[in-house]
Amino acid sequence: MEFENRQLLRVYMGEQAKYHHRPLYEAVIAEAKERGIAGATVFKGILSYGMSGTLRTTKIFELSQSLPIVIEIMDTQEQIEKFLPVVEDLAAESGAHVYVTLEEIRSTVILPGK
């Protein structure tokens, strides 16, 4: 099995974050696809807290208005470096609190029947 060096960009936000009346996570994914990013996935959390210390959960109706969203975006270092300013611009224009992490990974694809 051969692995390649890649980068994994994670973007954390609340599900209520909007960009021009649509969810911010949808705007990020649309831009990633348009720019030819290798892959991106959105995850919706069921329990979290952040810098504010506010607990967000699916269990308590009053606290479930903005569940956590995590977008994972994987590609080469060059592609991710080009895409980071796009994420920054979308987040800034949305006015949402967004947290971003970046890490080096090694990845491979396992195809059926190989």
N, CA, C and O atoms as CSV, one atom per row, in Angstrom:
chain,resi,resn,atom,element,x,y,z
A,1,MET,N,N,0.851,-1.168,0.000
A,1,MET,CA,C,0.000,0.000,0.000
A,1,MET,C,C,0.898,1.233,0.000
A,1,MET,O,O,1.818,1.338,0.811
A,2,GLU,N,N,0.632,2.152,-0.899
A,2,GLU,CA,C,1.442,3.364,-0.988
A,2,GLU,C,C,0.660,4.564,-0.472
A,2,GLU,O,O,-0.477,4.809,-0.875
A,3,PHE,N,N,1.294,5.302,0.424
A,3,PHE,CA,C,0.679,6.487,1.001
A,3,PHE,C,C,1.304,7.734,0.393
A,3,PHE,O,O,2.481,7.739,0.031
A,4,GLU,N,N,0.505,8.788,0.286
A,4,GLU,CA,C,0.975,10.080,-0.211
A,4,GLU,C,C,0.837,11.123,0.887
A,4,GLU,O,O,-0.055,11.037,1.732
A,5,ASN,N,N,1.727,12.106,0.867
A,5,ASN,CA,C,1.631,13.213,1.812
A,5,ASN,C,C,0.497,14.146,1.389
A,5,ASN,O,O,0.388,14.542,0.229
A,6,ARG,N,N,-0.329,14.476,2.352
A,6,ARG,CA,C,-1.460,15.369,2.125
A,6,ARG,C,C,-1.607,16.284,3.330
A,6,ARG,O,O,-0.903,16.137,4.329
A,7,GLN,N,N,-2.528,17.226,3.222
A,7,GLN,CA,C,-2.886,18.047,4.373
A,7,GLN,C,C,-4.373,17.888,4.637
A,7,GLN,O,O,-5.178,17.711,3.723
A,8,LEU,N,N,-4.710,17.956,5.917
A,8,LEU,CA,C,-6.100,17.884,6.350
A,8,LEU,C,C,-6.458,19.205,7.014
A,8,LEU,O,O,-5.893,19.575,8.043
A,9,LEU,N,N,-7.394,19.898,6.415
A,9,LEU,CA,C,-7.889,21.169,6.927
A,9,LEU,C,C,-9.226,20.896,7.605
A,9,LEU,O,O,-10.128,20.316,7.000
A,10,ARG,N,N,-9.351,21.314,8.856
A,10,ARG,CA,C,-10.625,21.182,9.569
A,10,ARG,C,C,-11.149,22.579,9.879
A,10,ARG,O,O,-10.415,23.450,10.344
A,11,VAL,N,N,-12.429,22.767,9.613
A,11,VAL,CA,C,-13.084,24.042,9.863
A,11,VAL,C,C,-14.260,23.773,10.797
A,11,VAL,O,O,-15.168,23.013,10.462
A,12,TYR,N,N,-14.235,24.404,11.976
A,12,TYR,CA,C,-15.267,24.226,12.994
A,12,TYR,C,C,-16.152,25.465,13.033
A,12,TYR,O,O,-15.662,26.592,12.968
A,13,MET,N,N,-17.463,25.244,13.141
A,13,MET,CA,C,-18.415,26.353,13.223
A,13,MET,C,C,-19.718,25.839,13.806
A,13,MET,O,O,-19.902,24.633,13.965
A,14,GLY,N,N,-20.611,26.747,14.120
A,14,GLY,CA,C,-21.962,26.368,14.526
A,14,GLY,C,C,-22.833,26.187,13.303
A,14,GLY,O,O,-22.603,26.819,12.272
A,15,GLU,N,N,-23.826,25.333,13.408
A,15,GLU,CA,C,-24.682,25.069,12.245
A,15,GLU,C,C,-25.500,26.287,11.824
A,15,GLU,O,O,-25.993,26.332,10.697
A,16,GLN,N,N,-25.651,27.267,12.698
A,16,GLN,CA,C,-26.422,28.459,12.363
A,16,GLN,C,C,-25.603,29.511,11.606
A,16,GLN,O,O,-26.151,30.530,11.187
A,17,ALA,N,N,-24.307,29.277,11.427
A,17,ALA,CA,C,-23.466,30.228,10.691
A,17,ALA,C,C,-23.957,30.335,9.249
A,17,ALA,O,O,-24.114,29.331,8.553
A,18,LYS,N,N,-24.194,31.566,8.818
A,18,LYS,CA,C,-24.745,31.800,7.482
A,18,LYS,C,C,-23.794,32.614,6.619
A,18,LYS,O,O,-23.027,33.444,7.106
A,19,TYR,N,N,-23.873,32.347,5.316
A,19,TYR,CA,C,-23.165,33.127,4.311
A,19,TYR,C,C,-24.205,33.471,3.239
A,19,TYR,O,O,-24.625,32.601,2.476
A,20,HIS,N,N,-24.610,34.714,3.185
A,20,HIS,CA,C,-25.637,35.159,2.229
A,20,HIS,C,C,-26.876,34.266,2.284
A,20,HIS,O,O,-27.299,33.732,1.259
A,21,HIS,N,N,-27.442,34.105,3.437
A,21,HIS,CA,C,-28.700,33.391,3.658
A,21,HIS,C,C,-28.632,31.886,3.399
A,21,HIS,O,O,-29.672,31.239,3.282
A,22,ARG,N,N,-27.433,31.321,3.308
A,22,ARG,CA,C,-27.306,29.865,3.199
A,22,ARG,C,C,-26.305,29.414,4.242
A,22,ARG,O,O,-25.485,30.216,4.689
A,23,PRO,N,N,-26.347,28.160,4.640
A,23,PRO,CA,C,-25.386,27.707,5.647
A,23,PRO,C,C,-23.943,27.926,5.181
A,23,PRO,O,O,-23.599,27.648,4.032
A,24,LEU,N,N,-23.118,28.425,6.085
A,24,LEU,CA,C,-21.715,28.673,5.758
A,24,LEU,C,C,-21.018,27.401,5.304
A,24,LEU,O,O,-20.193,27.434,4.391
A,25,TYR,N,N,-21.349,26.268,5.943
A,25,TYR,CA,C,-20.696,25.017,5.552
A,25,TYR,C,C,-21.003,24.648,4.098
A,25,TYR,O,O,-20.153,24.076,3.417
A,26,GLU,N,N,-22.199,24.967,3.619
A,26,GLU,CA,C,-22.526,24.714,2.209
A,26,GLU,C,C,-21.689,25.590,1.290
A,26,GLU,O,O,-21.230,25.137,0.242
A,27,ALA,N,N,-21.490,26.839,1.680
A,27,ALA,CA,C,-20.678,27.754,0.872
A,27,ALA,C,C,-19.230,27.274,0.805
A,27,ALA,O,O,-18.607,27.331,-0.255
A,28,VAL,N,N,-18.693,26.802,1.931
A,28,VAL,CA,C,-17.313,26.297,1.953
A,28,VAL,C,C,-17.185,25.077,1.040
A,28,VAL,O,O,-16.243,24.988,0.253
A,29,ILE,N,N,-18.120,24.148,1.142
A,29,ILE,CA,C,-18.075,22.942,0.302
A,29,ILE,C,C,-18.209,23.300,-1.173
A,29,ILE,O,O,-17.488,22.750,-2.005
A,30,ALA,N,N,-19.115,24.207,-1.509
A,30,ALA,CA,C,-19.297,24.618,-2.905
A,30,ALA,C,C,-18.013,25.218,-3.465
A,30,ALA,O,O,-17.624,24.920,-4.594
A,31,GLU,N,N,-17.352,26.069,-2.669
A,31,GLU,CA,C,-16.088,26.674,-3.115
A,31,GLU,C,C,-14.998,25.612,-3.268
A,31,GLU,O,O,-14.212,25.666,-4.214
A,32,ALA,N,N,-14.944,24.653,-2.349
A,32,ALA,CA,C,-13.944,23.583,-2.436
A,32,ALA,C,C,-14.131,22.784,-3.724
A,32,ALA,O,O,-13.167,22.494,-4.431
A,33,LYS,N,N,-15.369,22.438,-4.017
A,33,LYS,CA,C,-15.658,21.667,-5.236
A,33,LYS,C,C,-15.319,22.470,-6.478
A,33,LYS,O,O,-14.705,21.954,-7.412
A,34,GLU,N,N,-15.722,23.738,-6.487
A,34,GLU,CA,C,-15.459,24.599,-7.641
A,34,GLU,C,C,-13.956,24.758,-7.908
A,34,GLU,O,O,-13.531,24.888,-9.056
A,35,ARG,N,N,-13.171,24.747,-6.845
A,35,ARG,CA,C,-11.723,24.945,-6.976
A,35,ARG,C,C,-10.952,23.648,-7.140
A,35,ARG,O,O,-9.721,23.657,-7.139
A,36,GLY,N,N,-11.659,22.527,-7.281
A,36,GLY,CA,C,-11.006,21.248,-7.570
A,36,GLY,C,C,-10.332,20.581,-6.384
A,36,GLY,O,O,-9.413,19.782,-6.567
A,37,ILE,N,N,-10.772,20.896,-5.172
A,37,ILE,CA,C,-10.216,20.251,-3.979
A,37,ILE,C,C,-10.547,18.763,-4.033
A,37,ILE,O,O,-11.643,18.380,-4.442
A,38,ALA,N,N,-9.596,17.928,-3.620
A,38,ALA,CA,C,-9.730,16.473,-3.749
A,38,ALA,C,C,-10.930,15.910,-2.998
A,38,ALA,O,O,-11.623,15.036,-3.516
A,39,GLY,N,N,-11.185,16.395,-1.788
A,39,GLY,CA,C,-12.312,15.853,-1.029
A,39,GLY,C,C,-12.675,16.716,0.156
A,39,GLY,O,O,-11.818,17.360,0.761
A,40,ALA,N,N,-13.968,16.722,0.485
A,40,ALA,CA,C,-14.453,17.485,1.631
A,40,ALA,C,C,-15.697,16.802,2.182
A,40,ALA,O,O,-16.529,16.300,1.427
A,41,THR,N,N,-15.812,16.788,3.507
A,41,THR,CA,C,-16.957,16.169,4.182
A,41,THR,C,C,-17.395,17.061,5.330
A,41,THR,O,O,-16.564,17.653,6.018
A,42,VAL,N,N,-18.705,17.155,5.534
A,42,VAL,CA,C,-19.262,17.912,6.645
A,42,VAL,C,C,-19.812,16.928,7.669
A,42,VAL,O,O,-20.547,16.001,7.329
A,43,PHE,N,N,-19.441,17.147,8.931
A,43,PHE,CA,C,-19.934,16.346,10.043
A,43,PHE,C,C,-20.739,17.245,10.972
A,43,PHE,O,O,-20.362,18.391,11.220
A,44,LYS,N,N,-21.846,16.722,11.481
A,44,LYS,CA,C,-22.652,17.453,12.455
A,44,LYS,C,C,-22.461,16.788,13.812
A,44,LYS,O,O,-22.698,15.591,13.971
A,45,GLY,N,N,-22.029,17.583,14.786
A,45,GLY,CA,C,-21.781,17.054,16.114
A,45,GLY,C,C,-23.049,16.886,16.922
A,45,GLY,O,O,-24.073,17.507,16.635
A,46,ILE,N,N,-22.972,16.038,17.941
A,46,ILE,CA,C,-24.120,15.838,18.821
A,46,ILE,C,C,-23.895,16.423,20.207
A,46,ILE,O,O,-24.832,16.551,20.995
A,47,LEU,N,N,-22.643,16.777,20.503
A,47,LEU,CA,C,-22.340,17.362,21.808
A,47,LEU,C,C,-21.020,18.108,21.702
A,47,LEU,O,O,-20.041,17.580,21.176
A,48,SER,N,N,-20.998,19.351,22.209
A,48,SER,CA,C,-19.749,20.118,22.169
A,48,SER,C,C,-19.805,21.294,23.125
A,48,SER,O,O,-20.860,21.642,23.656
A,49,TYR,N,N,-18.641,21.898,23.329
A,49,TYR,CA,C,-18.530,23.215,23.940
A,49,TYR,C,C,-17.264,23.823,23.390
A,49,TYR,O,O,-16.368,23.111,22.936
A,50,GLY,N,N,-17.190,25.135,23.431
A,50,GLY,CA,C,-16.029,25.826,22.897
A,50,GLY,C,C,-15.520,26.849,23.876
A,50,GLY,O,O,-15.653,26.685,25.089
A,51,MET,N,N,-14.927,27.921,23.343
A,51,MET,CA,C,-14.311,28.940,24.181
A,51,MET,C,C,-15.304,29.609,25.118
A,51,MET,O,O,-14.933,30.041,26.209
A,52,SER,N,N,-16.557,29.698,24.705
A,52,SER,CA,C,-17.564,30.333,25.561
A,52,SER,C,C,-17.959,29.440,26.728
A,52,SER,O,O,-18.513,29.921,27.716
A,53,GLY,N,N,-17.682,28.152,26.625
A,53,GLY,CA,C,-18.063,27.208,27.667
A,53,GLY,C,C,-19.510,26.766,27.575
A,53,GLY,O,O,-19.969,25.976,28.401
A,54,THR,N,N,-20.238,27.265,26.580
A,54,THR,CA,C,-21.639,26.903,26.413
A,54,THR,C,C,-21.753,25.488,25.869
A,54,THR,O,O,-21.172,25.162,24.834
A,55,LEU,N,N,-22.501,24.654,26.568
A,55,LEU,CA,C,-22.725,23.280,26.132
A,55,LEU,C,C,-23.771,23.259,25.027
A,55,LEU,O,O,-24.837,23.859,25.157
A,56,ARG,N,N,-23.461,22.571,23.951
A,56,ARG,CA,C,-24.398,22.421,22.842
A,56,ARG,C,C,-24.628,20.922,22.665
A,56,ARG,O,O,-23.684,20.142,22.534
A,57,THR,N,N,-25.892,20.541,22.663
A,57,THR,CA,C,-26.217,19.124,22.604
A,57,THR,C,C,-27.547,18.895,21.913
A,57,THR,O,O,-28.387,19.792,21.855
A,58,THR,N,N,-27.736,17.699,21.390
A,58,THR,CA,C,-29.010,17.325,20.788
A,58,THR,C,C,-29.995,16.877,21.857
A,58,THR,O,O,-31.176,16.692,21.563
A,59,LYS,N,N,-29.536,16.699,23.090
A,59,LYS,CA,C,-30.392,16.167,24.148
A,59,LYS,C,C,-31.265,17.219,24.816
A,59,LYS,O,O,-32.344,16.894,25.313
A,60,ILE,N,N,-30.825,18.463,24.839
A,60,ILE,CA,C,-31.568,19.514,25.522
A,60,ILE,C,C,-32.041,20.509,24.478
A,60,ILE,O,O,-31.228,21.211,23.877
A,61,PHE,N,N,-33.334,20.575,24.260
A,61,PHE,CA,C,-33.885,21.390,23.180
A,61,PHE,C,C,-33.391,22.831,23.210
A,61,PHE,O,O,-33.047,23.384,22.165
A,62,GLU,N,N,-33.349,23.442,24.375
A,62,GLU,CA,C,-32.972,24.848,24.460
A,62,GLU,C,C,-31.528,25.104,24.019
A,62,GLU,O,O,-31.214,26.200,23.555
A,63,LEU,N,N,-30.659,24.122,24.155
A,63,LEU,CA,C,-29.253,24.310,23.816
A,63,LEU,C,C,-28.904,23.793,22.423
A,63,LEU,O,O,-27.751,23.889,22.003
A,64,SER,N,N,-29.869,23.253,21.710
A,64,SER,CA,C,-29.562,22.590,20.446
A,64,SER,C,C,-29.743,23.494,19.227
A,64,SER,O,O,-29.823,22.998,18.103
A,65,GLN,N,N,-29.809,24.794,19.427
A,65,GLN,CA,C,-30.068,25.683,18.305
A,65,GLN,C,C,-28.865,25.876,17.386
A,65,GLN,O,O,-29.036,26.294,16.240
A,66,SER,N,N,-27.664,25.586,17.854
A,66,SER,CA,C,-26.496,25.719,16.990
A,66,SER,C,C,-25.507,24.607,17.297
A,66,SER,O,O,-24.499,24.808,17.974
A,67,LEU,N,N,-25.821,23.439,16.783
A,67,LEU,CA,C,-24.941,22.291,16.987
A,67,LEU,C,C,-23.634,22.495,16.224
A,67,LEU,O,O,-23.582,23.262,15.263
A,68,PRO,N,N,-22.584,21.807,16.659
A,68,PRO,CA,C,-21.291,21.982,16.000
A,68,PRO,C,C,-21.257,21.338,14.615
A,68,PRO,O,O,-21.834,20.276,14.380
A,69,ILE,N,N,-20.570,22.010,13.724
A,69,ILE,CA,C,-20.309,21.508,12.376
A,69,ILE,C,C,-18.796,21.466,12.196
A,69,ILE,O,O,-18.092,22.413,12.547
A,70,VAL,N,N,-18.306,20.360,11.648
A,70,VAL,CA,C,-16.888,20.232,11.322
A,70,VAL,C,C,-16.790,19.871,9.851
A,70,VAL,O,O,-17.418,18.917,9.392
A,71,ILE,N,N,-16.005,20.631,9.123
A,71,ILE,CA,C,-15.729,20.321,7.717
A,71,ILE,C,C,-14.302,19.806,7.641
A,71,ILE,O,O,-13.375,20.462,8.116
A,72,GLU,N,N,-14.122,18.637,7.047
A,72,GLU,CA,C,-12.777,18.119,6.796
A,72,GLU,C,C,-12.505,18.208,5.308
A,72,GLU,O,O,-13.297,17.747,4.485
A,73,ILE,N,N,-11.370,18.810,4.975
A,73,ILE,CA,C,-10.974,19.023,3.588
A,73,ILE,C,C,-9.570,18.467,3.418
A,73,ILE,O,O,-8.656,18.840,4.153
A,74,MET,N,N,-9.398,17.574,2.446
A,74,MET,CA,C,-8.102,16.939,2.247
A,74,MET,C,C,-7.599,17.171,0.825
A,74,MET,O,O,-8.343,17.021,-0.144
A,75,ASP,N,N,-6.330,17.538,0.719
A,75,ASP,CA,C,-5.698,17.699,-0.590
A,75,ASP,C,C,-4.199,17.892,-0.390
A,75,ASP,O,O,-3.683,17.726,0.715
A,76,THR,N,N,-3.512,18.242,-1.460
A,76,THR,CA,C,-2.082,18.511,-1.383
A,76,THR,C,C,-1.848,19.817,-0.628
A,76,THR,O,O,-2.761,20.628,-0.474
A,77,GLN,N,N,-0.629,20.008,-0.164
A,77,GLN,CA,C,-0.280,21.238,0.540
A,77,GLN,C,C,-0.542,22.450,-0.339
A,77,GLN,O,O,-1.056,23.461,0.141
A,78,GLU,N,N,-0.202,22.366,-1.602
A,78,GLU,CA,C,-0.391,23.495,-2.518
A,78,GLU,C,C,-1.867,23.865,-2.655
A,78,GLU,O,O,-2.222,25.042,-2.601
A,79,GLN,N,N,-2.716,22.868,-2.829
A,79,GLN,CA,C,-4.148,23.131,-2.976
A,79,GLN,C,C,-4.751,23.716,-1.701
A,79,GLN,O,O,-5.562,24.641,-1.753
A,80,ILE,N,N,-4.345,23.166,-0.559
A,80,ILE,CA,C,-4.864,23.657,0.719
A,80,ILE,C,C,-4.395,25.097,0.954
A,80,ILE,O,O,-5.179,25.933,1.403
A,81,GLU,N,N,-3.133,25.391,0.658
A,81,GLU,CA,C,-2.616,26.756,0.837
A,81,GLU,C,C,-3.381,27.755,-0.024
A,81,GLU,O,O,-3.609,28.888,0.400
A,82,LYS,N,N,-3.779,27.349,-1.227
A,82,LYS,CA,C,-4.577,28.223,-2.086
A,82,LYS,C,C,-5.994,28.401,-1.543
A,82,LYS,O,O,-6.614,29.449,-1.721
A,83,PHE,N,N,-6.494,27.355,-0.876
A,83,PHE,CA,C,-7.878,27.388,-0.410
A,83,PHE,C,C,-8.056,28.100,0.934
A,83,PHE,O,O,-9.147,28.592,1.224
A,84,LEU,N,N,-7.023,28.163,1.744
A,84,LEU,CA,C,-7.131,28.805,3.065
A,84,LEU,C,C,-7.649,30.244,3.006
A,84,LEU,O,O,-8.506,30.601,3.814
A,85,PRO,N,N,-7.165,31.087,2.081
A,85,PRO,CA,C,-7.711,32.452,2.014
A,85,PRO,C,C,-9.196,32.486,1.652
A,85,PRO,O,O,-9.911,33.403,2.059
A,86,VAL,N,N,-9.661,31.502,0.897
A,86,VAL,CA,C,-11.077,31.417,0.548
A,86,VAL,C,C,-11.898,31.170,1.812
A,86,VAL,O,O,-12.919,31.821,2.037
A,87,VAL,N,N,-11.442,30.221,2.637
A,87,VAL,CA,C,-12.125,29.923,3.902
A,87,VAL,C,C,-12.123,31.164,4.786
A,87,VAL,O,O,-13.140,31.504,5.391
A,88,GLU,N,N,-10.988,31.832,4.858
A,88,GLU,CA,C,-10.877,33.035,5.684
A,88,GLU,C,C,-11.851,34.118,5.216
A,88,GLU,O,O,-12.512,34.756,6.036
A,89,ASP,N,N,-11.940,34.324,3.910
A,89,ASP,CA,C,-12.844,35.344,3.370
A,89,ASP,C,C,-14.310,34.996,3.634
A,89,ASP,O,O,-15.094,35.860,4.025
A,90,LEU,N,N,-14.677,33.731,3.421
A,90,LEU,CA,C,-16.058,33.308,3.669
A,90,LEU,C,C,-16.427,33.495,5.143
A,90,LEU,O,O,-17.504,33.997,5.464
A,91,ALA,N,N,-15.521,33.087,6.029
A,91,ALA,CA,C,-15.776,33.216,7.464
A,91,ALA,C,C,-15.889,34.682,7.866
A,91,ALA,O,O,-16.796,35.056,8.610
A,92,ALA,N,N,-14.971,35.511,7.376
A,92,ALA,CA,C,-14.989,36.931,7.725
A,92,ALA,C,C,-16.274,37.595,7.236
A,92,ALA,O,O,-16.895,38.368,7.965
A,93,GLU,N,N,-16.665,37.294,6.015
A,93,GLU,CA,C,-17.871,37.918,5.467
A,93,GLU,C,C,-19.135,37.426,6.170
A,93,GLU,O,O,-20.115,38.162,6.278
A,94,SER,N,N,-19.111,36.187,6.645
A,94,SER,CA,C,-20.288,35.648,7.340
A,94,SER,C,C,-20.432,36.235,8.741
A,94,SER,O,O,-21.536,36.296,9.283
A,95,GLY,N,N,-19.326,36.663,9.320
A,95,GLY,CA,C,-19.341,37.171,10.679
A,95,GLY,C,C,-19.408,36.078,11.734
A,95,GLY,O,O,-19.585,36.362,12.918
A,96,ALA,N,N,-19.269,34.838,11.309
A,96,ALA,CA,C,-19.370,33.698,12.218
A,96,ALA,C,C,-18.055,33.446,12.943
A,96,ALA,O,O,-16.978,33.781,12.451
A,97,HIS,N,N,-18.168,32.850,14.117
A,97,HIS,CA,C,-16.993,32.401,14.868
A,97,HIS,C,C,-16.571,31.076,14.233
A,97,HIS,O,O,-17.316,30.098,14.283
A,98,VAL,N,N,-15.386,31.046,13.640
A,98,VAL,CA,C,-14.881,29.865,12.943
A,98,VAL,C,C,-13.499,29.542,13.478
A,98,VAL,O,O,-12.674,30.435,13.674
A,99,TYR,N,N,-13.251,28.264,13.713
A,99,TYR,CA,C,-11.959,27.791,14.208
A,99,TYR,C,C,-11.392,26.861,13.152
A,99,TYR,O,O,-12.105,25.995,12.645
A,100,VAL,N,N,-10.112,27.025,12.809
A,100,VAL,CA,C,-9.492,26.262,11.731
A,100,VAL,C,C,-8.247,25.549,12.242
A,100,VAL,O,O,-7.441,26.133,12.967
A,101,THR,N,N,-8.094,24.279,11.857
A,101,THR,CA,C,-6.862,23.540,12.159
A,101,THR,C,C,-6.312,22.966,10.866
A,101,THR,O,O,-7.039,22.778,9.891
A,102,LEU,N,N,-5.020,22.692,10.877
A,102,LEU,CA,C,-4.344,22.145,9.705
A,102,LEU,C,C,-3.321,21.137,10.182
A,102,LEU,O,O,-2.564,21.404,11.115
A,103,GLU,N,N,-3.298,19.976,9.543
A,103,GLU,CA,C,-2.305,18.976,9.923
A,103,GLU,C,C,-1.811,18.200,8.713
A,103,GLU,O,O,-2.514,18.042,7.715
A,104,GLU,N,N,-0.588,17.725,8.834
A,104,GLU,CA,C,0.011,16.878,7.807
A,104,GLU,C,C,-0.508,15.462,8.008
A,104,GLU,O,O,-0.545,14.958,9.130
A,105,ILE,N,N,-0.910,14.825,6.910
A,105,ILE,CA,C,-1.361,13.439,6.987
A,105,ILE,C,C,-0.738,12.635,5.856
A,105,ILE,O,O,-0.169,13.193,4.918
A,106,ARG,N,N,-0.853,11.339,5.956
A,106,ARG,CA,C,-0.487,10.449,4.856
A,106,ARG,C,C,-1.733,9.667,4.519
A,106,ARG,O,O,-2.381,9.125,5.414
A,107,SER,N,N,-2.083,9.595,3.251
A,107,SER,CA,C,-3.329,8.951,2.866
A,107,SER,C,C,-3.139,8.042,1.655
A,107,SER,O,O,-2.182,8.174,0.892
A,108,THR,N,N,-4.072,7.126,1.508
A,108,THR,CA,C,-4.120,6.261,0.343
A,108,THR,C,C,-5.575,5.930,0.066
A,108,THR,O,O,-6.445,6.147,0.910
A,109,VAL,N,N,-5.825,5.415,-1.099
A,109,VAL,CA,C,-7.165,4.978,-1.474
A,109,VAL,C,C,-7.128,3.471,-1.651
A,109,VAL,O,O,-6.234,2.940,-2.311
A,110,ILE,N,N,-8.086,2.787,-1.069
A,110,ILE,CA,C,-8.203,1.340,-1.235
A,110,ILE,C,C,-9.398,1.091,-2.147
A,110,ILE,O,O,-10.536,1.390,-1.784
A,111,LEU,N,N,-9.140,0.552,-3.313
A,111,LEU,CA,C,-10.199,0.311,-4.290
A,111,LEU,C,C,-10.708,-1.115,-4.164
A,111,LEU,O,O,-9.926,-2.032,-3.911
A,112,PRO,N,N,-11.996,-1.310,-4.336
A,112,PRO,CA,C,-12.554,-2.669,-4.277
A,112,PRO,C,C,-11.912,-3.580,-5.323
A,112,PRO,O,O,-11.677,-3.160,-6.456
A,113,GLY,N,N,-11.633,-4.815,-4.945
A,113,GLY,CA,C,-11.094,-5.783,-5.895
A,113,GLY,C,C,-9.618,-5.637,-6.176
A,113,GLY,O,O,-9.104,-6.299,-7.078
A,114,LYS,N,N,-8.926,-4.806,-5.447
A,114,LYS,CA,C,-7.478,-4.609,-5.695
A,114,LYS,C,C,-6.669,-5.260,-4.603
A,114,LYS,O,O,-5.439,-5.206,-4.630
